[in-house]
Amino acid sequence: MKVLVLNCGSSSIKYQLFQMEEKTVLAKGIVEKIGLKGSFLKFSTDNGDKVQLNGEILNHQDGIEYILGVLTSEKYGVLKSLHEIDAVGHRVAHGGEKFHTSAFIDDFAKKEIENCISLAPLHNPANLKGITAMEALLPDVPQVATFDTAFHQTIPDYAYMYAIPYSLYEKYGIRRYGFHGTSHKYVAQLACDSLGIDMNTQRIITCHLGNGASIAAINKGKSVDTSMGLTPVEGLIMGTRSGDLDLGILTFIMDKEEVNASIANTIVNKHSGMLGVSGVSSDLREIEVAAAEGNKRAQLALKMFRYRIIKYVGSYIAALGGLDMLIFTGGIGENDPDSRAEICNQFEFAGLHFDDEVNKGLRGKLKVISKPESKIKVMVVPTNEELVIATDTKMIIEQRLKKN
């Protein structure tokens, strides 16, 4: 089975084409600047060459049509015909309370994704555009949605509720939903499988650290808490997002700067976080360089970033009643030994014995980075959300075929 995975953003489309029997990637790339000047499709060939094809891409359907054209092109194609695509899997940001797992896309699913637009106004509309574009271009190919929020639907009510009037939850669905669920589930399962451990017996904390970052507490295979909330702005300090913030600060800024809610939202989502504190960049690598050169604000940003992670890990150890495994993933989690070391060395009191030698220089590889005698096993586990989407898509389509 060949599965095309699409991750549609407001002005971009990431794609990967999988051959599911071997779980290999046949092609991958990205369309950027949809609807803007200078739009293009970028991908790598089998021999590692980078190819960029420029063109006018006015909307998501144009972008997907461009992708399909490249996949079947004489020069760069990996398919003889579009009929070789057996299914399409979509990453969908928000599934609200309706979706606990990935779902076959039918009229009901599309309506519920649309109903969640108010909860994810930047992401769900783009996700829907990708779905409707594929319906128009390949109407006979089945589609599946994998939701960032689904894995966290097992969080208990006392952890997902906010202390606001209950009527607002009933009216608008205001609660903690969490994101990065596909990644948190994948790395936890992969870590346990690699060690021959039953995930359903473990207390696990997964740290998905990147430009967007979140932490999840997983008990016996189920998410029981996570740092992101109703929106992806809550929790850890991120590239441009503030993370946890006194709500009074937001109203104070609105009053003093005489800005409306939309501008205040832009401030905490686009101009805060590591960028806002450091004044250097939203990229941790650039901030670390500036910090090493003596930039005080960059040094402060690093300390704040790591301290917030330490606080969340500590609180989740308490919530779980102990910890068996701590996992780092995401662009920063997989590739930043310094952050891993500073975070882990804070938990020596809990029986975590960190292996500095193994950790040094480790980037993007599945590896245990705690010492054998450590009560808490620490691992770096590269995430692969696209593979999870492809795997779920294959499973759901095959289940439907068996029923029919």
VOPAGU-2260 file (C-alpha; in pm, 1 decimal, decimal comma):
REM VOPAGU-2260
SITE   aa  ch    i         X         Y         Z
SITE  MET   A    0       0,0       0,0       0,0
SITE  LYS   A    1     121,5     349,7     -90,9
SITE  VAL   A    2       4,5     628,5     142,6
SITE  LEU   A    3      47,8     999,4      76,5
SITE  VAL   A    4      71,9    1202,4     398,3
SITE  LEU   A    5     -17,3    1572,3     385,8
SITE  ASN   A    6      40,4    1837,1     653,0
SITE  CYS   A    7    -131,9    2152,8     532,5
SITE  GLY   A    8     -50,5    2485,5     693,2
SITE  SER   A    9    -197,5    2825,6     613,5
SITE  SER   A   10      54,5    2887,6     333,3
SITE  SER   A   11     242,3    2558,1     308,8
SITE  ILE   A   12     198,6    2185,3     243,9
SITE  LYS   A   13     445,3    1925,4     370,1
SITE  TYR   A   14     418,0    1585,8     206,9
SITE  GLN   A   15     563,8    1236,3     226,4
SITE  LEU   A   16     481,6     931,9      15,3
SITE  PHE   A   17     522,2     599,2     197,8
SITE  GLN   A   18     552,9     243,4      74,2
SITE  MET   A   19     387,5      83,1     376,9
SITE  GLU   A   20     504,7    -276,6     338,9
SITE  GLU   A   21     867,1    -168,1     399,3
SITE  LYS   A   22     772,0     158,5     577,6
SITE  THR   A   23    1000,7     344,2     340,2
SITE  VAL   A   24     969,5     703,0     217,5
SITE  LEU   A   25     948,3     718,1    -161,2
SITE  ALA   A   26     936,9    1098,2    -178,8
SITE  LYS   A   27     898,4    1401,2      44,6
SITE  GLY   A   28     903,2    1776,4      17,8
SITE  ILE   A   29     722,3    2101,1      89,1
SITE  VAL   A   30     520,7    2362,2     -96,1
SITE  GLU   A   31     568,4    2710,2      47,9
SITE  LYS   A   32     424,5    3060,7       8,3
SITE  ILE   A   33      86,0    2943,7    -120,0
SITE  GLY   A   34    -110,0    3244,9    -240,8
SITE  LEU   A   35     197,1    3468,5    -209,6
SITE  LYS   A   36     464,5    3594,4    -444,5
SITE  GLY   A   37     757,8    3359,9    -492,6
SITE  SER   A   38     574,1    3034,3    -420,2
SITE  PHE   A   39     768,0    2712,9    -480,9
SITE  LEU   A   40     791,8    2336,9    -427,4
SITE  LYS   A   41    1112,1    2203,0    -272,2
SITE  PHE   A   42    1225,0    1840,9    -237,7
SITE  SER   A   43    1530,2    1615,0    -236,8
SITE  THR   A   44    1609,4    1352,0    -498,1
SITE  ASP   A   45    1731,8     997,7    -427,8
SITE  ASN   A   46    2093,6    1105,3    -474,6
SITE  GLY   A   47    2056,7    1388,9    -223,4
SITE  ASP   A   48    2025,3    1678,8    -467,8
SITE  LYS   A   49    1801,9    1966,2    -354,9
SITE  VAL   A   50    1544,8    2071,4    -614,3
SITE  GLN   A   51    1331,0    2384,5    -604,5
SITE  LEU   A   52    1055,6    2437,8    -860,4
SITE  ASN   A   53     915,5    2789,8    -867,6
SITE  GLY   A   54     567,2    2865,7    -991,5
SITE  GLU   A   55     242,2    3045,5    -923,2
SITE  ILE   A   56      59,3    2845,8    -654,9
SITE  LEU   A   57    -259,0    3034,0    -572,6
SITE  ASN   A   58    -427,5    2790,0    -333,9
SITE  HIS   A   59    -396,4    2450,3    -164,4
SITE  GLN   A   60    -552,1    2264,8    -456,3
SITE  ASP   A   61    -290,0    2414,3    -687,7
SITE  GLY   A   62     -21,1    2310,7    -438,0
SITE  ILE   A   63    -141,1    1951,5    -413,0
SITE  GLU   A   64    -183,9    1933,0    -790,2
SITE  TYR   A   65     178,2    2047,8    -818,8
SITE  ILE   A   66     288,6    1775,9    -574,8
SITE  LEU   A   67      99,8    1506,6    -765,4
SITE  GLY   A   68     251,4    1630,0   -1089,6
SITE  VAL   A   69     605,1    1598,5    -952,8
SITE  LEU   A   70     533,9    1251,5    -806,7
SITE  THR   A   71     436,1    1129,5   -1153,9
SITE  SER   A   72     675,9    1340,7   -1362,8
SITE  GLU   A   73     918,1    1178,3   -1603,2
SITE  LYS   A   74    1220,9    1354,6   -1450,1
SITE  TYR   A   75    1149,5    1340,1   -1075,8
SITE  GLY   A   76     858,0    1100,5   -1042,7
SITE  VAL   A   77     837,5     788,0    -828,2
SITE  LEU   A   78     493,0     684,0    -953,6
SITE  LYS   A   79     386,9     574,4   -1300,5
SITE  SER   A   80      30,6     677,1   -1228,4
SITE  LEU   A   81    -171,6     851,0    -956,6
SITE  HIS   A   82    -372,8     528,6    -935,2
SITE  GLU   A   83     -79,5     388,4    -735,4
SITE  ILE   A   84    -179,1     610,7    -440,3
SITE  ASP   A   85    -398,3     388,1    -225,3
SITE  ALA   A   86    -483,5     634,4      53,0
SITE  VAL   A   87    -413,8     983,1     185,6
SITE  GLY   A   88    -347,8    1065,5     549,6
SITE  HIS   A   89    -386,5    1419,3     682,6
SITE  ARG   A   90    -244,7    1578,3     993,7
SITE  VAL   A   91    -531,1    1772,0    1154,2
SITE  ALA   A   92    -454,6    2005,9    1441,7
SITE  HIS   A   93    -775,9    1989,5    1644,0
SITE  GLY   A   94   -1033,8    1717,9    1687,0
SITE  GLY   A   95   -1203,2    1862,8    1995,1
SITE  GLU   A   96   -1373,8    1606,7    2218,2
SITE  LYS   A   97   -1514,4    1401,8    1929,8
SITE  PHE   A   98   -1199,2    1220,9    1818,1
SITE  HIS   A   99    -999,5     991,0    2047,1
SITE  THR   A  100    -820,9     821,5    1756,9
SITE  SER   A  101    -749,4     878,8    1389,3
SITE  ALA   A  102   -1066,1     871,4    1179,7
SITE  PHE   A  103   -1185,8     789,1     829,2
SITE  ILE   A  104   -1277,7    1113,4     655,1
SITE  ASP   A  105   -1645,1    1124,2     566,6
SITE  ASP   A  106   -1908,2    1398,7     586,4
SITE  PHE   A  107   -1934,3    1360,9     965,0
SITE  ALA   A  108   -1557,6    1393,8    1014,8
SITE  LYS   A  109   -1537,2    1698,6     788,8
SITE  LYS   A  110   -1822,3    1867,2     975,5
SITE  GLU   A  111   -1657,6    1805,4    1313,1
SITE  ILE   A  112   -1320,8    1933,8    1186,7
SITE  GLU   A  113   -1505,7    2244,2    1069,7
SITE  ASN   A  114   -1673,8    2276,5    1410,3
SITE  CYS   A  115   -1328,1    2290,3    1569,7
SITE  ILE   A  116   -1214,4    2589,2    1363,2
SITE  SER   A  117   -1289,5    2824,4    1652,5
SITE  LEU   A  118   -1045,1    2619,5    1865,0
SITE  ALA   A  119    -772,2    2614,1    1597,4
SITE  PRO   A  120    -842,7    2906,9    1361,5
SITE  LEU   A  121    -493,7    2903,3    1207,3
SITE  HIS   A  122    -470,0    2528,3    1143,0
SITE  ASN   A  123    -805,3    2352,9    1093,2
SITE  PRO   A  124    -912,4    2567,0     793,0
SITE  ALA   A  125    -588,6    2476,1     613,2
SITE  ASN   A  126    -631,9    2109,7     705,9
SITE  LEU   A  127    -982,1    2116,5     556,2
SITE  LYS   A  128    -850,5    2278,9     239,7
SITE  GLY   A  129    -611,4    1987,8     196,0
SITE  ILE   A  130    -892,4    1737,0     243,4
SITE  THR   A  131   -1129,9    1904,2      -3,0
SITE  ALA   A  132    -848,7    1952,1    -256,3
SITE  MET   A  133    -771,9    1579,5    -250,8
SITE  GLU   A  134   -1142,4    1500,9    -289,6
SITE  ALA   A  135   -1145,9    1710,9    -605,5
SITE  LEU   A  136    -820,4    1575,1    -750,0
SITE  LEU   A  137    -848,2    1206,6    -648,7
SITE  PRO   A  138   -1215,5    1153,4    -560,4
SITE  ASP   A  139   -1191,3     773,8    -534,6
SITE  VAL   A  140    -893,4     765,5    -296,7
SITE  PRO   A  141    -991,2     718,3      71,8
SITE  GLN   A  142    -864,4     970,3     326,7
SITE  VAL   A  143    -789,0     954,7     699,6
SITE  ALA   A  144    -739,7    1231,7     957,2
SITE  THR   A  145    -489,2    1201,3    1242,2
SITE  PHE   A  146    -548,0    1457,3    1516,8
SITE  ASP   A  147    -280,8    1630,5    1726,9
SITE  THR   A  148    -528,1    1631,2    2015,5
SITE  ALA   A  149    -651,5    1269,8    2003,1
SITE  PHE   A  150    -389,8    1103,5    2226,0
SITE  HIS   A  151    -461,4    1351,6    2506,3
SITE  GLN   A  152    -833,0    1270,2    2522,2
SITE  THR   A  153    -757,3    1028,5    2807,5
SITE  ILE   A  154    -658,7    1316,3    3038,7
SITE  PRO   A  155    -896,8    1316,1    3339,6
SITE  ASP   A  156   -1138,6    1604,2    3389,9
SITE  TYR   A  157    -961,0    1740,8    3699,1
SITE  ALA   A  158    -651,0    1785,4    3482,2
SITE  TYR   A  159    -813,5    1922,0    3167,3
SITE  MET   A  160   -1061,1    2163,9    3323,8
SITE  TYR   A  161    -980,6    2530,6    3387,2
SITE  ALA   A  162   -1108,9    2710,1    3697,4
SITE  ILE   A  163   -1350,2    2928,8    3503,1
SITE  PRO   A  164   -1731,6    2923,8    3513,9
SITE  TYR   A  165   -1833,9    2570,8    3415,1
SITE  SER   A  166   -2094,3    2713,9    3179,7
SITE  LEU   A  167   -1813,2    2844,6    2956,2
SITE  TYR   A  168   -1679,4    2491,4    2918,2
SITE  GLU   A  169   -2027,7    2366,4    2832,3
SITE  LYS   A  170   -2088,4    2651,0    2587,2
SITE  TYR   A  171   -1752,0    2679,3    2411,5
SITE  GLY   A  172   -1557,1    2365,5    2501,2
SITE  ILE   A  173   -1291,1    2565,8    2686,3
SITE  ARG   A  174   -1058,5    2305,4    2839,1
SITE  ARG   A  175    -708,9    2161,6    2803,3
SITE  TYR   A  176    -675,1    1968,5    2478,0
SITE  GLY   A  177    -299,7    1946,0    2428,6
SITE  PHE   A  178    -109,1    1898,8    2104,1
SITE  HIS   A  179     183,7    1699,8    1959,5
SITE  GLY   A  180     -15,0    1392,2    2064,7
SITE  THR   A  181     100,3    1189,8    1764,4
SITE  SER   A  182     464,9    1252,9    1857,7
SITE  HIS   A  183     422,4    1186,9    2230,3
SITE  LYS   A  184     250,2     854,6    2165,0
SITE  TYR   A  185     498,3     745,7    1898,0
SITE  VAL   A  186     819,3     811,2    2093,4
SITE  ALA   A  187     683,2     654,7    2412,2
SITE  GLN   A  188     586,2     338,2    2227,9
SITE  LEU   A  189     910,1     322,8    2028,6
SITE  ALA   A  190    1121,6     369,6    2341,9
SITE  CYS   A  191     943,0      85,1    2519,3
SITE  ASP   A  192     955,1    -142,8    2214,7
SITE  SER   A  193    1329,1     -83,2    2171,1
SITE  LEU   A  194    1389,0    -195,8    2529,5
SITE  GLY   A  195    1140,0    -483,3    2527,1
SITE  ILE   A  196     924,3    -311,6    2789,9
SITE  ASP   A  197     545,0    -311,6    2805,1
SITE  MET   A  198     438,1      52,9    2775,3
SITE  ASN   A  199     125,7     -25,6    2977,5
SITE  THR   A  200     341,0     -82,8    3287,8
SITE  GLN   A  201     539,3     241,1    3266,9
SITE  ARG   A  202     523,6     595,2    3403,6
SITE  ILE   A  203     668,7     807,9    3123,7
SITE  ILE   A  204     735,7    1176,7    3063,1
SITE  THR   A  205     788,4    1274,9    2699,2
SITE  CYS   A  206     949,7    1609,1    2614,0
SITE  HIS   A  207     875,9    1720,7    2256,8
SITE  LEU   A  208    1111,3    2016,6    2231,7
SITE  GLY   A  209    1126,3    2226,1    1917,9
SITE  ASN   A  210    1015,6    2568,4    1800,6
SITE  GLY   A  211     682,8    2451,3    1936,8
SITE  ALA   A  212     729,5    2249,9    2255,6
SITE  SER   A  213     520,9    2043,6    2495,0
SITE  ILE   A  214     556,4    1782,2    2766,3
SITE  ALA   A  215     322,3    1491,0    2834,1
SITE  ALA   A  216     275,2    1269,2    3138,4
SITE  ILE   A  217     188,4     913,6    3030,3
SITE  ASN   A  218      72,1     648,8    3276,1
SITE  LYS   A  219      20,2     289,4    3163,1
SITE  GLY   A  220       5,0     390,6    2798,6
SITE  LYS   A  221    -239,2     679,4    2841,5
SITE  SER   A  222    -181,2    1054,4    2844,3
SITE  VAL   A  223    -283,9    1190,7    3184,2
SITE  ASP   A  224    -157,8    1548,4    3150,5
SITE  THR   A  225      18,1    1774,8    2902,6
SITE  SER   A  226     160,7    2124,9    2904,8
SITE  MET   A  227     -26,2    2277,5    2607,9
SITE  GLY   A  228    -384,5    2375,3    2673,6
SITE  LEU   A  229    -684,0    2502,8    2480,0
SITE  THR   A  230    -428,1    2644,1    2236,4
SITE  PRO   A  231     -59,4    2567,5    2168,1
SITE  VAL   A  232      50,2    2885,1    2348,6
SITE  GLU   A  233      28,1    2742,3    2702,8
SITE  GLY   A  234     307,1    2559,7    2881,7
SITE  LEU   A  235     674,3    2570,3    2792,6
SITE  ILE   A  236     862,4    2871,3    2658,7
SITE  MET   A  237     883,2    2821,2    2282,7
SITE  GLY   A  238    1045,4    2986,4    1982,0
SITE  THR   A  239     797,1    3272,7    1959,4
SITE  ARG   A  240     523,0    3167,0    2205,8
SITE  SER   A  241     524,4    3288,2    2563,7
SITE  GLY   A  242     409,5    2967,3    2728,1
SITE  ASP   A  243     251,3    3001,9    3073,7
SITE  LEU   A  244     156,7    3364,2    3138,9
SITE  ASP   A  245     -29,8    3549,6    3411,8
SITE  LEU   A  246    -356,9    3642,8    3239,9
SITE  GLY   A  247    -338,3    3979,5    3412,6
SITE  ILE   A  248     -27,6    4057,3    3205,7
SITE  LEU   A  249    -226,9    4025,2    2885,7
SITE  THR   A  250    -497,8    4268,6    2997,2
SITE  PHE   A  251    -226,9    4499,8    3136,8
SITE  ILE   A  252     -49,1    4503,7    2797,2
SITE  MET   A  253    -377,3    4564,8    2615,5
SITE  ASP   A  254    -450,0    4858,8    2841,7
SITE  LYS   A  255    -103,6    5017,5    2840,8
SITE  GLU   A  256     -26,9    4958,4    2472,1
SITE  GLU   A  257    -386,6    5034,1    2369,6
SITE  VAL   A  258    -412,1    4723,1    2153,6
SITE  ASN   A  259    -704,3    4489,6    2088,1
SITE  ALA   A  260    -730,3    4116,7    2160,2
SITE  SER   A  261    -608,9    4020,4    1812,8
SITE  ILE   A  262    -285,8    4218,0    1847,3
SITE  ALA   A  263    -233,3    4089,5    2202,4
SITE  ASN   A  264    -273,8    3736,4    2067,7
SITE  THR   A  265      -9,1    3808,6    1804,3
SITE  ILE   A  266     228,7    3936,7    2073,1
SITE  VAL   A  267     214,0    3616,5    2279,9
SITE  ASN   A  268     218,3    3385,5    1974,9
SITE  LYS   A  269     461,0    3553,2    1735,2
SITE  HIS   A  270     681,9    3797,5    1927,2
SITE  SER   A  271     736,4    3633,3    2264,5
SITE  GLY   A  272     916,3    3319,6    2381,7
SITE  MET   A  273    1286,4    3278,6    2308,3
SITE  LEU   A  274    1273,3    3549,6    2042,1
SITE  GLY   A  275    1109,2    3802,0    2272,2
SITE  VAL   A  276    1346,3    3742,9    2563,7
SITE  SER   A  277    1672,5    3703,8    2374,0
SITE  GLY   A  278    1614,6    3961,4    2102,6
SITE  VAL   A  279    1838,9    3736,9    1892,2
SITE  SER   A  280    1628,9    3467,2    1728,6
SITE  SER   A  281    1359,7    3205,3    1780,4
SITE  ASP   A  282    1620,3    2939,8    1686,5
SITE  LEU   A  283    1784,1    2785,4    1994,0
SITE  ARG   A  284    2106,1    2719,0    1802,5
SITE  GLU   A  285    2152,8    3089,0    1729,9
SITE  ILE   A  286    2065,4    3178,6    2088,2
SITE  GLU   A  287    2323,7    2932,7    2222,2
SITE  VAL   A  288    2592,0    3091,5    2000,9
SITE  ALA   A  289    2498,6    3438,9    2125,0
SITE  ALA   A  290    2495,4    3317,4    2486,0
SITE  ALA   A  291    2843,3    3167,6    2446,8
SITE  GLU   A  292    2962,1    3504,7    2316,0
SITE  GLY   A  293    2837,5    3673,2    2633,5
SITE  ASN   A  294    2495,5    3803,6    2528,2
SITE  LYS   A  295    2313,9    3841,9    2863,4
SITE  ARG   A  296    1962,9    3826,6    2720,3
SITE  ALA   A  297    2046,5    3512,7    2524,8
SITE  GLN   A  298    2184,3    3357,6    2844,2
SITE  LEU   A  299    1864,6    3454,8    3027,2
SITE  ALA   A  300    1646,9    3303,9    2753,4
SITE  LEU   A  301    1833,8    2971,4    2779,3
SITE  LYS   A  302    1799,1    2963,3    3156,7
SITE  MET   A  303    1427,4    3039,5    3136,1
SITE  PHE   A  304    1369,1    2777,4    2866,1
SITE  ARG   A  305    1540,0    2499,7    3060,0
SITE  TYR   A  306    1399,4    2602,2    3397,7
SITE  ARG   A  307    1042,0    2584,5    3269,0
SITE  ILE   A  308    1105,7    2229,6    3140,4
SITE  ILE   A  309    1253,0    2130,0    3478,5
SITE  LYS   A  310     943,1    2264,2    3655,6
SITE  TYR   A  311     706,0    2068,0    3434,2
SITE  VAL   A  312     904,5    1745,4    3458,0
SITE  GLY   A  313     918,6    1781,3    3837,2
SITE  SER   A  314     545,2    1843,8    3864,7
SITE  TYR   A  315     465,6    1546,7    3641,5
SITE  ILE   A  316     689,6    1317,3    3846,7
SITE  ALA   A  317     474,0    1415,1    4144,0
SITE  ALA   A  318     150,7    1368,0    3948,5
SITE  LEU   A  319     261,0    1023,4    3828,2
SITE  GLY   A  320     378,7     918,9    4174,5
SITE  GLY   A  321     728,8     853,8    4040,8
SITE  LEU   A  322     892,3     804,2    3703,9
SITE  ASP   A  323    1026,7     510,1    3504,6
SITE  MET   A  324    1128,7     681,5    3180,5
SITE  LEU   A  325    1211,5    1033,7    3057,7
SITE  ILE   A  326    1219,5    1084,1    2679,7
SITE  PHE   A  327    1355,6    1370,7    2470,0
SITE  THR   A  328    1237,3    1425,1    2112,0
SITE  GLY   A  329    1180,0    1704,5    1860,3
SITE  GLY   A  330    1440,7    1925,8    1696,4
SITE  ILE   A  331    1584,7    2050,3    2026,5
SITE  GLY   A  332    1522,4    1736,5    2230,4
SITE  GLU   A  333    1701,3    1517,8    1976,3
SITE  ASN   A  334    1988,3    1753,2    1893,8
SITE  ASP   A  335    2077,8    1965,8    2196,8
SITE  PRO   A  336    2300,1    1776,6    2443,3
SITE  ASP   A  337    2350,7    2083,2    2664,6
SITE  SER   A  338    1979,2    2129,0    2735,1
SITE  ARG   A  339    1935,4    1756,2    2803,2
SITE  ALA   A  340    2226,6    1757,9    3046,8
SITE  GLU   A  341    2110,6    2064,2    3241,3
SITE  ILE   A  342    1756,6    1929,1    3270,9
SITE  CYS   A  343    1854,1    1574,2    3370,5
SITE  ASN   A  344    2121,6    1670,7    3622,4
SITE  GLN   A  345    1851,0    1851,6    3819,7
SITE  PHE   A  346    1684,0    1516,8    3898,2
SITE  GLU   A  347    1971,1    1331,3    4058,1
SITE  PHE   A  348    1774,9    1352,5    4385,9
SITE  ALA   A  349    1505,0    1134,4    4222,9
SITE  GLY   A  350    1753,0     860,2    4135,4
SITE  LEU   A  351    1828,5     979,0    3782,1
SITE  HIS   A  352    2196,0     911,5    3702,8
SITE  PHE   A  353    2280,2    1085,0    3376,4
SITE  ASP   A  354    2554,6     962,3    3143,3
SITE  ASP   A  355    2731,6    1278,2    3026,9
SITE  GLU   A  356    2974,1    1088,2    2805,4
SITE  VAL   A  357    2702,3     911,2    2606,7
SITE  ASN   A  358    2503,3    1234,1    2582,5
SITE  LYS   A  359    2787,6    1447,8    2445,6
SITE  GLY   A  360    2754,5    1502,0    2073,2
SITE  LEU   A  361    2449,4    1274,1    2045,7
SITE  ARG   A  362    2214,1    1406,1    1780,5
SITE  GLY   A  363    1907,8    1250,3    1622,9
SITE  LYS   A  364    1970,9     889,4    1729,1
SITE  LEU   A  365    1767,3     653,2    1945,3
SITE  LYS   A  366    1983,6     605,2    2254,0
SITE  VAL   A  367    1969,9     552,0    2629,0
SITE  ILE   A  368    2156,8     840,9    2794,0
SITE  SER   A  369    2122,1     737,5    3158,3
SITE  LYS   A  370    2360,0     511,2    3347,3
SITE  PRO   A  371    2266,6     145,1    3405,9
SITE  GLU   A  372    2209,1     205,0    3778,9
SITE  SER   A  373    1968,6     495,3    3715,5
SITE  LYS   A  374    1619,4     447,3    3861,1
SITE  ILE   A  375    1485,2     662,9    3577,5
SITE  LYS   A  376    1577,4     555,6    3226,1
SITE  VAL   A  377    1648,3     856,0    3000,3
SITE  MET   A  378    1630,4     824,2    2622,8
SITE  VAL   A  379    1663,1    1029,0    2307,3
SITE  VAL   A  380    1401,2     908,8    2058,4
SITE  PRO   A  381    1366,8    1066,4    1711,8
SITE  THR   A  382    1004,4    1136,9    1634,3
SITE  ASN   A  383     830,0    1047,4    1308,8
SITE  GLU   A  384     479,0    1187,6    1308,1
SITE  GLU   A  385     435,9    1128,8     935,3
SITE  LEU   A  386     497,5     756,2     977,9
SITE  VAL   A  387     234,4     743,1    1252,5
SITE  ILE   A  388     -16,2     913,8    1022,7
SITE  ALA   A  389      66,8     672,8     740,3
SITE  THR   A  390      41,4     370,1     972,3
SITE  ASP   A  391    -294,2     481,8    1114,8
SITE  THR   A  392    -420,8     551,3     763,3
SITE  LYS   A  393    -326,4     202,1     645,1
SITE  MET   A  394    -487,1      40,1     951,0
SITE  ILE   A  395    -816,2     229,4     919,5
SITE  ILE   A  396    -847,4     170,3     545,1
SITE  GLU   A  397    -776,1    -201,4     585,8
SITE  GLN   A  398   -1032,1    -228,0     865,6
SITE  ARG   A  399   -1296,3     -67,9     644,7
SITE  LEU   A  400   -1211,6    -301,8     356,8
SITE  LYS   A  401   -1256,7    -604,4     584,4
SITE  LYS   A  402   -1596,9    -480,4     700,1
SITE  ASN   A  403   -1708,6    -428,3     344,8
